Amino acid sequence: MQTATYFFIFLILSLAVFEEPAVYPLPFLVTSLVEVSCLLVFFGRLTHFAKVTPRSVFWKDTKNICIMAAILLSLTDLAIYAVLRMYNVRSIRWSRIVRPIFLINFAESRQIRRAFRSIRNTLPEITYVFLLFMFSLLMFSLMALKLFGERNLQTAEGLPYFRDYLETVFDLYVLVTTANSPDVMMPAFDFSSWYALFFIAFVIINTYIFMSLFLAVVYNNYKKHLKVM
C-alpha cells in the first residue's frame, strides 16, 4: 500500500510535465483520465482509513481534511477546465499547485511533514534578518538613485541607468547574487572610478555579511526545530 501510494503521488505530480502548457504535451483526455484515476485511488485510501478509524479522530485530523479539500479542488478545476475547453476558451489548471498536498499529508510521509514543520517554524525567526536585509537593500537603492539618476548615465545597451527606483532595487538585488556583476557597475565606474566605493560597500554589507548571517540563522533554527520534533 505504501509503494502504491507513492506511485500514484509521483504520477499525479508528474502530470505537470504533460499538461498544457507542457514540456511534452499529451492529449487532454489522457492526462485527465490519469488524474481522475489518481484521485480515485486517494479517495479510496481515505475512505478505507475512515472505516478503521473512530469518526471523532478522523475528522479532527487536519491531514485528512487537507487531502479531501485537495481532491475536491482538483475535480472542480478539472470539470471547469473541460467545460471551457469544449467552448474553445483558453484557461490554466490552477489546481496543480495543490497537488503537493498529497505528498505531505498521507500517513507514509511522516518525515516530509517533519521537515515541512521545521521550515514553517523557522520562517518567523528569520523574518528579522530578512527585514534588515531588505532595509539595507532599499537604502542602498535610494542612495544609488540619488548618486547616478541625475547624471544621465546609460547602460551598454543604451538604456537609462538607475533612474527608476523599482528597477534600481531589482538591479541591486541581482547584484547580491553577483549574477550581473560587474556589468551593473561599469556605467558608474566609467563616469568616475570613485563610484566603485559604493558598490564595494554594497557587496561587503549585503553579499558577504547579510547573506552569511541569513544562512547561519536559517541553518541554526532549522537544526534546532528538527531536533525538537
C-alpha positions as CSV (number, residue, x, y, z in Angstrom):
1,M,0.0,0.0,0.0
2,Q,2.8,2.4,0.8
3,T,4.5,1.7,-2.5
4,A,1.2,2.1,-4.4
5,T,0.5,5.4,-2.6
6,Y,3.9,6.8,-3.5
7,F,3.5,5.6,-7.1
8,F,0.2,7.5,-7.6
9,I,1.5,10.6,-5.9
10,F,4.5,10.6,-8.3
11,L,2.1,10.0,-11.2
12,I,-0.1,13.0,-10.4
13,L,2.8,15.3,-9.7
14,S,4.5,14.3,-13.0
15,L,1.3,15.3,-14.9
16,A,2.6,18.9,-14.8
17,V,5.2,17.9,-17.4
18,F,2.5,16.7,-19.9
19,E,-0.4,19.1,-19.3
20,E,-0.7,22.4,-21.2
21,P,1.5,24.4,-21.0
22,A,3.7,21.4,-21.1
23,V,7.2,20.2,-22.0
24,Y,5.9,17.1,-23.6
25,P,2.2,17.7,-24.3
26,L,-0.3,14.8,-24.2
27,P,-4.0,14.8,-25.2
28,F,-6.3,16.3,-22.6
29,L,-8.3,13.0,-22.4
30,V,-5.1,11.0,-21.4
31,T,-4.0,13.4,-18.7
32,S,-7.5,13.8,-17.3
33,L,-8.0,10.1,-17.1
34,V,-4.7,9.6,-15.3
35,E,-5.6,12.4,-12.9
36,V,-9.1,11.1,-12.2
37,S,-7.6,7.6,-11.6
38,C,-5.1,9.0,-9.1
39,L,-7.8,11.0,-7.3
40,L,-10.0,7.9,-7.1
41,V,-7.1,6.0,-5.5
42,F,-6.5,8.7,-3.0
43,F,-10.3,8.9,-2.2
44,G,-10.4,5.1,-1.8
45,R,-7.4,5.2,0.5
46,L,-9.0,7.9,2.6
47,T,-12.3,6.0,2.7
48,H,-10.5,2.9,3.9
49,F,-8.8,4.9,6.6
50,A,-12.1,6.3,7.7
51,K,-13.5,2.8,8.1
52,V,-10.8,1.7,10.5
53,T,-10.6,5.0,12.5
54,P,-13.0,6.4,15.0
55,R,-15.1,9.2,13.4
56,S,-14.1,11.7,16.0
57,V,-10.4,11.0,15.4
58,F,-10.7,11.0,11.7
59,W,-12.4,14.4,11.4
60,K,-10.0,16.0,13.9
61,D,-7.0,15.1,11.8
62,T,-6.1,18.1,9.6
63,K,-4.2,15.8,7.2
64,N,-7.5,14.1,6.2
65,I,-9.3,17.4,5.7
66,C,-6.4,18.7,3.6
67,I,-6.5,15.6,1.3
68,M,-10.3,15.8,0.9
69,A,-10.1,19.5,0.1
70,A,-7.3,18.9,-2.5
71,I,-9.4,16.1,-4.1
72,L,-12.5,18.4,-4.3
73,L,-10.5,21.3,-5.7
74,S,-8.8,19.1,-8.3
75,L,-12.1,17.6,-9.5
76,T,-13.7,21.0,-9.6
77,D,-10.9,22.6,-11.6
78,L,-10.8,19.6,-14.0
79,A,-14.6,19.9,-14.6
80,I,-14.3,23.7,-15.2
81,Y,-11.3,23.3,-17.5
82,A,-13.1,20.6,-19.5
83,V,-16.2,22.8,-20.0
84,L,-14.1,25.8,-21.0
85,R,-12.2,23.6,-23.4
86,M,-15.4,22.4,-25.0
87,Y,-16.2,26.1,-25.8
88,N,-12.6,26.8,-27.0
89,V,-11.9,29.1,-24.1
90,R,-8.3,29.0,-23.1
91,S,-7.6,28.6,-19.4
92,I,-4.9,27.2,-17.0
93,R,-5.2,24.4,-14.5
94,W,-4.8,26.3,-11.3
95,S,-5.3,23.2,-9.1
96,R,-1.9,21.9,-9.9
97,I,-0.5,24.0,-7.0
98,V,-2.4,21.9,-4.5
99,R,-1.0,18.5,-5.7
100,P,2.0,18.6,-3.3
101,I,-0.6,18.4,-0.5
102,F,-0.9,14.7,-1.3
103,L,2.8,14.2,-0.9
104,I,2.8,15.9,2.5
105,N,-0.4,14.8,4.2
106,F,-0.5,11.0,3.7
107,A,0.5,8.9,6.7
108,E,3.5,7.5,5.0
109,S,5.1,11.0,4.5
110,R,5.9,11.5,8.2
111,Q,9.5,12.6,7.5
112,I,8.4,15.0,4.8
113,R,5.9,16.6,7.2
114,R,8.6,16.8,9.9
115,A,10.8,18.7,7.5
116,F,7.9,20.9,6.4
117,R,7.0,21.8,10.0
118,S,10.7,22.6,10.7
119,I,10.7,25.0,7.7
120,R,7.4,26.5,8.9
121,N,8.6,27.1,12.4
122,T,11.9,28.5,11.2
123,L,10.3,31.2,9.0
124,P,9.2,33.6,11.8
125,E,12.6,33.5,13.4
126,I,14.4,34.5,10.2
127,T,12.0,37.3,9.4
128,Y,14.0,39.9,11.4
129,V,17.2,39.2,9.5
130,F,15.3,39.3,6.2
131,L,13.7,42.6,7.1
132,L,17.1,44.1,7.9
133,F,18.5,42.9,4.6
134,M,15.5,44.4,2.8
135,F,16.0,47.7,4.7
136,S,19.7,47.7,3.6
137,L,18.8,47.0,0.0
138,L,16.1,49.7,-0.1
139,M,18.5,52.3,1.4
140,F,21.3,51.4,-1.0
141,S,18.9,51.7,-3.8
142,L,17.8,55.1,-2.7
143,M,21.4,56.2,-2.5
144,A,22.1,54.8,-6.0
145,L,19.1,56.7,-7.4
146,K,20.4,59.9,-5.9
147,L,24.0,59.3,-6.9
148,F,23.5,58.1,-10.5
149,G,19.9,59.0,-11.5
150,E,20.6,62.7,-12.2
151,R,23.8,62.1,-14.3
152,N,22.0,60.8,-17.4
153,L,24.2,57.7,-17.5
154,Q,23.3,54.8,-19.8
155,T,24.0,51.1,-19.8
156,A,25.9,49.3,-22.5
157,E,22.5,48.7,-24.3
158,G,21.7,52.4,-24.2
159,L,19.0,52.1,-21.5
160,P,18.6,54.6,-18.6
161,Y,20.9,53.8,-15.7
162,F,19.5,53.9,-12.2
163,R,16.7,56.4,-12.9
164,D,13.7,54.3,-11.7
165,Y,13.6,53.3,-8.1
166,L,12.0,49.8,-8.5
167,E,14.4,48.9,-11.3
168,T,17.3,50.1,-9.1
169,V,16.0,47.8,-6.3
170,F,15.9,44.9,-8.7
171,D,19.3,45.5,-10.2
172,L,20.9,45.7,-6.8
173,Y,19.1,42.7,-5.6
174,V,20.5,40.8,-8.5
175,L,23.9,42.2,-7.6
176,V,23.6,40.5,-4.2
177,T,23.7,37.2,-6.1
178,T,26.6,38.6,-8.3
179,A,24.7,37.5,-11.4
180,N,25.0,40.9,-13.0
181,S,28.5,41.7,-11.7
182,P,30.4,43.7,-12.9
183,D,28.1,44.9,-15.7
184,V,25.8,46.8,-13.4
185,M,28.8,48.8,-12.0
186,M,30.5,49.7,-15.2
187,P,28.5,52.8,-16.3
188,A,29.1,54.4,-12.9
189,F,32.7,53.3,-12.8
190,D,33.3,54.7,-16.3
191,F,31.9,58.1,-15.2
192,S,34.1,58.2,-12.1
193,S,36.3,55.5,-10.6
194,W,35.4,56.8,-7.1
195,Y,31.9,55.3,-7.5
196,A,33.4,51.9,-7.2
197,L,33.4,52.5,-3.4
198,F,29.6,52.5,-3.4
199,F,29.5,49.1,-5.0
200,I,32.3,47.7,-2.8
201,A,30.4,48.8,0.3
202,F,27.2,47.3,-1.0
203,V,28.7,43.9,-1.8
204,I,30.6,43.7,1.5
205,I,27.5,44.5,3.6
206,N,24.8,42.7,1.6
207,T,26.5,39.8,-0.1
208,Y,29.2,38.9,2.4
209,I,27.7,39.9,5.8
210,F,23.9,39.7,5.4
211,M,23.9,36.6,3.2
212,S,26.2,34.7,5.5
213,L,24.2,35.9,8.5
214,F,20.9,34.8,6.8
215,L,22.3,31.4,6.0
216,A,23.6,30.9,9.6
217,V,20.2,31.9,11.1
218,V,18.3,29.6,8.8
219,Y,20.7,26.6,9.4
220,N,20.7,27.0,13.2
221,N,17.0,27.5,13.6
222,Y,16.1,24.6,11.2
223,K,18.5,22.3,13.0
224,K,17.0,23.3,16.4
225,H,13.4,22.7,15.3
226,L,14.4,19.4,13.6
227,K,15.9,18.1,16.9
228,V,12.8,19.1,18.9
229,M,10.4,17.2,16.6
